[in-house]
Amino acid sequence: MIFASPADFRVALADLCVPDEGAIAAARARQAELTKPAGSLGRLEDLAVFIAGWQGDPRPRIGRARTAIFAGNHGMTVHGVSAFPASVTVQMVANFEAGGAAINALSGAAGLELEVIALDLDTPTADFTIAPAMTEAECLASLNAGAAVVASDLDLLTVGEMGIGNSTAAAALCLRAFGGTAAEWIGPGTGVDAEGIARKTAVVEQARAFHADGPADAFETLRRVGGREIAAIAGAVLHARQLGIPVVLDGFISSAAVAPLAADNVEITDHCIAGHVSAEPGHVRLLARLGLDPLLELGMRLGEGSGGALAVNLIRSALAAHNQMATFAEAQVAAKL
């Protein structure tokens, strides 16, 4: 168990490691020597330097990398917030395990291990409009389930989720972490119509009112209006930070898992990359609050870690250019006058 108590979680969040500045400087120096005009590879150069800092190596590589997909069910789905029944969560987990989902194909294409962690699917969280979604013990168990998938020898982790109703939970997390109105964070999710969006908005507003007098730190926000799979992502991201492993976030829900942590310590996203910006409207606003600039914008809103897996191909390309290009001296090419 990584987080034995809420206090352990809070201490870990308050005491975050930082990247290796020496490796960053050396990686930047190498970029300046490669056979190209300075800055001509744009964000590919930045990605190589970023990974160098977290690996502590000016010539970083991605050997072992993993996609972790967490699945959970939500009690607030009784309010009709999704276009699909909660039973779809179980069915999609079976699809992941059989290799038939988008994330199976995309993880394979990006050279990622795929691990699927189903969290008490037969026991949905409580309806967070009338009670905390999880008990303290349930939230800790979810955080630790996420932390447990972060092997110490990983070079990169991507995170994703499956859970009918979890875009509503994500909106509630963002609202509690960053304020605003429920409508600013709500989107179609699985494809609900205008009436469905109105139901989602009402549910999130009810949750905010019910929990208004409760503690608003990261642990309590996750416990009160999150979900098991969302808390697991938070636990994975925080433990990855403890180990200095960079994390690629997927879409709105994966990013929302980090929102309560960022509200307590803005530096939590320093080891994170936003793989893409989702078509879910709240994601643009959320990434701005997290200080993350997405790598891709492809109109995706599937979840499952799909956008994160796609982004890993870009990161691998960035490292290939960084490591395999010749320097001006090696290629006997004249540097800039």
Wavefront OBJ file of the C-alpha trace (Angstrom):
o trace
v 0.000 0.000 0.000
v 1.482 3.320 -1.111
v -1.036 5.600 0.611
v -1.950 4.089 3.997
v -4.064 7.067 5.009
v -5.391 10.355 3.650
v -2.485 12.001 5.457
v -0.008 9.921 3.419
v -1.692 11.063 0.230
v -1.586 14.708 1.335
v 2.091 14.499 2.287
v 2.996 12.924 -1.060
v 1.122 15.650 -2.925
v 2.855 18.384 -0.958
v 6.376 16.994 -1.491
v 6.920 16.522 -5.225
v 10.219 15.603 -6.862
v 11.591 17.742 -9.683
v 13.313 16.907 -12.980
v 17.073 16.718 -13.381
v 18.238 20.164 -14.468
v 21.620 18.841 -15.551
v 20.019 16.383 -17.957
v 17.742 19.135 -19.265
v 20.708 21.413 -19.943
v 22.652 18.632 -21.658
v 19.672 17.659 -23.809
v 19.196 21.275 -24.866
v 22.887 21.512 -25.718
v 22.592 18.410 -27.895
v 19.577 19.883 -29.687
v 21.691 22.942 -30.501
v 24.330 20.711 -32.119
v 22.015 18.619 -34.316
v 21.947 19.141 -38.082
v 18.979 21.475 -38.260
v 18.224 25.138 -37.669
v 17.661 25.846 -33.994
v 14.040 25.228 -33.016
v 13.088 23.843 -36.418
v 11.546 20.684 -34.968
v 9.328 22.742 -32.694
v 7.648 20.797 -29.911
v 9.514 17.620 -30.813
v 12.600 19.294 -29.381
v 10.714 20.277 -26.230
v 9.412 16.731 -25.780
v 12.904 15.263 -25.968
v 14.193 17.724 -23.392
v 11.157 17.084 -21.161
v 11.702 13.307 -21.145
v 15.430 13.827 -20.587
v 14.714 15.803 -17.435
v 12.472 13.151 -15.925
v 14.727 10.261 -16.927
v 17.822 12.104 -15.728
v 19.496 11.231 -19.026
v 20.357 13.655 -21.854
v 19.803 10.782 -24.320
v 16.398 9.521 -23.108
v 14.688 6.439 -24.500
v 11.364 4.710 -24.050
v 11.936 1.061 -23.384
v 9.079 -0.157 -21.209
v 5.870 1.893 -21.384
v 2.344 1.104 -20.257
v -1.240 2.157 -20.784
v -3.303 1.689 -17.618
v -7.072 1.701 -18.076
v -9.198 1.900 -14.931
v -12.888 1.035 -14.903
v -15.556 1.930 -12.354
v -19.307 2.415 -12.050
v -21.144 5.451 -10.714
v -24.228 5.706 -8.534
v -25.338 9.021 -9.995
v -26.275 7.285 -13.254
v -29.725 6.728 -11.691
v -30.416 10.321 -12.797
v -30.118 9.519 -16.508
v -26.812 11.289 -17.135
v -25.573 8.886 -19.822
v -26.838 7.644 -23.166
v -25.755 4.116 -22.162
v -26.650 1.882 -19.201
v -24.072 1.166 -16.502
v -23.848 -2.439 -17.714
v -21.791 -1.186 -20.659
v -18.825 -0.639 -18.332
v -18.609 -4.379 -17.649
v -19.119 -5.197 -21.317
v -16.386 -2.830 -22.434
v -13.941 -4.212 -19.882
v -14.561 -7.625 -21.412
v -13.908 -6.081 -24.830
v -10.596 -4.625 -23.602
v -9.582 -7.989 -22.219
v -10.509 -9.701 -25.488
v -8.427 -7.201 -27.468
v -11.325 -5.691 -29.401
v -11.347 -2.014 -28.354
v -9.725 1.049 -29.889
v -7.217 1.251 -27.050
v -6.006 -2.275 -27.770
v -5.170 -1.313 -31.338
v -3.725 2.081 -30.450
v -1.614 0.785 -27.565
v -0.195 -1.911 -29.809
v 0.647 0.622 -32.498
v 2.450 2.797 -29.931
v 4.417 -0.070 -28.380
v 2.576 0.145 -25.065
v 1.745 -2.604 -22.625
v -1.958 -2.547 -21.789
v -3.230 -3.195 -18.298
v -6.947 -3.057 -17.483
v -7.985 -2.647 -13.853
v -11.673 -3.130 -13.055
v -12.617 -1.629 -9.694
v -15.618 -3.209 -7.933
v -17.870 -2.936 -10.969
v -20.656 -4.762 -9.143
v -20.666 -2.023 -6.485
v -21.221 1.438 -7.991
v -20.186 4.466 -6.006
v -22.903 6.174 -4.009
v -25.129 8.780 -5.645
v -23.051 11.861 -4.910
v -26.070 14.171 -4.915
v -27.096 12.697 -1.538
v -23.866 11.205 -0.112
v -20.109 11.092 -0.676
v -19.339 8.895 -3.681
v -16.887 6.828 -1.636
v -16.007 6.137 1.947
v -12.520 7.057 3.078
v -11.470 3.394 2.830
v -12.922 3.039 -0.675
v -11.131 6.152 -1.900
v -7.827 4.972 -0.445
v -8.291 1.557 -2.041
v -8.837 3.204 -5.422
v -5.840 5.500 -5.047
v -3.682 2.511 -4.186
v -5.057 0.456 -7.076
v -3.840 3.216 -9.355
v -0.475 3.527 -7.648
v 0.069 -0.232 -7.892
v 0.194 -0.238 -11.704
v 3.158 2.154 -11.782
v 6.111 -0.214 -12.019
v 9.396 1.402 -11.053
v 11.065 0.384 -14.336
v 8.546 2.138 -16.579
v 9.889 4.886 -18.805
v 6.433 6.304 -19.552
v 2.871 5.808 -18.360
v -0.370 6.666 -20.105
v -3.673 6.601 -18.244
v -7.258 6.147 -19.377
v -10.652 5.117 -18.061
v -13.955 3.422 -18.665
v -17.044 4.182 -16.625
v -20.561 5.080 -17.663
v -21.386 8.406 -16.022
v -17.816 9.480 -15.454
v -17.957 12.639 -17.572
v -20.515 13.864 -15.031
v -18.136 13.019 -12.195
v -15.327 14.770 -14.079
v -17.424 17.931 -14.373
v -18.199 17.801 -10.653
v -14.496 17.454 -9.848
v -13.577 20.433 -12.035
v -16.349 22.541 -10.552
v -15.251 21.780 -7.005
v -11.556 22.239 -7.813
v -11.705 25.361 -9.982
v -15.145 26.892 -9.557
v -17.334 28.424 -12.234
v -20.719 26.996 -13.116
v -21.722 23.414 -13.791
v -22.710 24.352 -17.345
v -19.130 25.434 -18.089
v -17.840 21.934 -17.340
v -20.662 19.802 -18.754
v -20.599 18.235 -22.196
v -22.350 15.473 -24.156
v -20.162 12.658 -22.824
v -21.440 9.463 -24.440
v -23.683 11.538 -26.705
v -26.623 12.757 -24.635
v -29.016 15.293 -26.160
v -29.950 18.712 -24.794
v -32.253 17.184 -22.201
v -29.464 14.872 -21.107
v -27.062 17.782 -20.759
v -29.653 19.592 -18.651
v -29.924 16.532 -16.393
v -26.151 16.340 -16.072
v -25.944 20.026 -15.214
v -28.625 19.691 -12.545
v -26.902 16.652 -11.019
v -23.547 18.445 -10.806
v -25.168 21.531 -9.254
v -26.920 19.303 -6.703
v -23.604 17.659 -5.864
v -21.924 21.008 -5.378
v -24.670 22.167 -3.036
v -24.714 18.918 -1.045
v -20.935 18.943 -0.468
v -20.539 22.710 -0.088
v -19.709 22.531 3.613
v -17.311 19.559 3.306
v -13.506 19.810 3.210
v -12.280 20.828 -0.228
v -8.764 19.342 -0.318
v -7.802 16.916 -3.085
v -8.535 13.721 -1.155
v -11.967 14.890 -0.037
v -12.905 16.168 -3.484
v -11.988 12.829 -5.065
v -13.862 10.972 -2.329
v -16.989 13.094 -2.450
v -17.618 13.627 -6.172
v -15.157 11.366 -7.972
v -15.263 7.700 -8.830
v -13.119 4.673 -8.251
v -11.516 4.786 -11.683
v -10.925 8.520 -11.407
v -9.308 8.228 -7.981
v -7.172 5.399 -9.366
v -5.871 7.704 -12.111
v -5.037 10.300 -9.456
v -3.161 7.675 -7.462
v -1.258 6.521 -10.531
v -0.271 10.070 -11.490
v 0.922 10.897 -7.982
v 2.895 7.668 -7.560
v 4.446 8.130 -11.001
v 5.631 11.519 -9.771
v 7.162 9.897 -6.697
v 9.125 7.635 -9.055
v 9.960 10.384 -11.560
v 8.038 8.699 -14.389
v 6.409 11.022 -16.960
v 2.679 10.559 -17.545
v 0.627 11.110 -20.683
v -2.941 12.118 -19.850
v -5.799 11.237 -22.151
v -8.941 13.364 -22.368
v -11.330 15.266 -20.132
v -11.858 12.566 -17.528
v -8.195 11.646 -17.111
v -7.333 15.315 -16.824
v -10.175 15.900 -14.359
v -8.655 13.246 -12.101
v -5.681 15.581 -11.711
v -7.786 18.732 -11.165
v -8.218 18.347 -7.367
v -4.506 17.619 -7.010
v -3.599 20.697 -9.047
v -5.919 22.840 -6.935
v -3.798 21.838 -3.916
v -0.394 21.853 -5.641
v -0.120 23.343 -9.115
v 3.236 21.599 -9.670
v 1.583 18.169 -9.922
v 1.294 18.514 -13.704
v 5.001 19.205 -14.216
v 5.616 15.547 -15.154
v 2.445 15.312 -17.270
v 1.854 15.659 -21.000
v -1.628 16.304 -22.383
v -1.875 13.751 -25.164
v -4.732 15.531 -26.904
v -7.587 17.940 -26.419
v -10.942 16.225 -26.372
v -14.054 17.351 -28.206
v -15.662 17.434 -24.750
v -16.061 21.210 -24.292
v -14.762 21.418 -20.732
v -11.409 19.941 -21.675
v -10.041 23.105 -23.284
v -10.860 25.076 -20.147
v -9.422 22.387 -17.913
v -6.116 22.108 -19.770
v -5.698 25.864 -19.477
v -6.186 25.625 -15.712
v -3.696 22.748 -15.534
v -1.138 24.654 -17.623
v -0.952 21.902 -20.253
v -0.736 22.378 -24.007
v -2.118 19.309 -25.835
v -0.067 17.546 -28.471
v -3.003 16.578 -30.691
v -6.407 17.976 -31.638
v -8.300 15.348 -33.609
v -11.900 15.795 -32.488
v -11.722 12.666 -30.333
v -13.873 12.040 -27.259
v -13.687 8.281 -26.820
v -11.670 8.069 -23.632
v -10.064 4.684 -22.924
v -6.653 6.351 -23.056
v -6.966 6.564 -26.845
v -5.588 10.082 -27.292
v -2.764 9.416 -24.867
v -1.698 6.309 -26.757
v -1.683 8.215 -30.045
v 0.528 10.898 -28.512
v 3.134 8.328 -27.511
v 3.946 7.883 -31.192
v 4.892 11.567 -31.328
v 7.014 11.244 -28.205
v 8.833 8.250 -29.656
v 9.459 10.242 -32.840
v 10.811 13.148 -30.812
v 13.282 10.865 -29.051
v 14.267 9.172 -32.305
v 15.198 12.512 -33.827
v 16.986 13.581 -30.649
v 19.075 10.425 -30.405
v 19.621 9.408 -34.020
v 20.321 12.679 -35.797
v 23.941 13.538 -36.425
v 25.532 16.622 -34.960
v 27.045 19.257 -37.231
v 30.506 17.970 -36.321
v 29.617 14.307 -36.957
v 28.066 15.065 -40.325
v 30.767 17.588 -41.264
v 28.057 20.137 -41.977
v 28.811 23.794 -41.418
v 26.992 25.250 -38.434
v 25.311 28.656 -38.587
v 27.724 31.526 -39.222
l 1 2 3 4 5 6 7 8 9 10 11 12 13 14 15 16 17 18 19 20 21 22 23 24 25 26 27 28 29 30 31 32 33 34 35 36 37 38 39 40 41 42 43 44 45 46 47 48 49 50 51 52 53 54 55 56 57 58 59 60 61 62 63 64 65 66 67 68 69 70 71 72 73 74 75 76 77 78 79 80 81 82 83 84 85 86 87 88 89 90 91 92 93 94 95 96 97 98 99 100 101 102 103 104 105 106 107 108 109 110 111 112 113 114 115 116 117 118 119 120 121 122 123 124 125 126 127 128 129 130 131 132 133 134 135 136 137 138 139 140 141 142 143 144 145 146 147 148 149 150 151 152 153 154 155 156 157 158 159 160 161 162 163 164 165 166 167 168 169 170 171 172 173 174 175 176 177 178 179 180 181 182 183 184 185 186 187 188 189 190 191 192 193 194 195 196 197 198 199 200 201 202 203 204 205 206 207 208 209 210 211 212 213 214 215 216 217 218 219 220 221 222 223 224 225 226 227 228 229 230 231 232 233 234 235 236 237 238 239 240 241 242 243 244 245 246 247 248 249 250 251 252 253 254 255 256 257 258 259 260 261 262 263 264 265 266 267 268 269 270 271 272 273 274 275 276 277 278 279 280 281 282 283 284 285 286 287 288 289 290 291 292 293 294 295 296 297 298 299 300 301 302 303 304 305 306 307 308 309 310 311 312 313 314 315 316 317 318 319 320 321 322 323 324 325 326 327 328 329 330 331 332 333 334 335 336 337
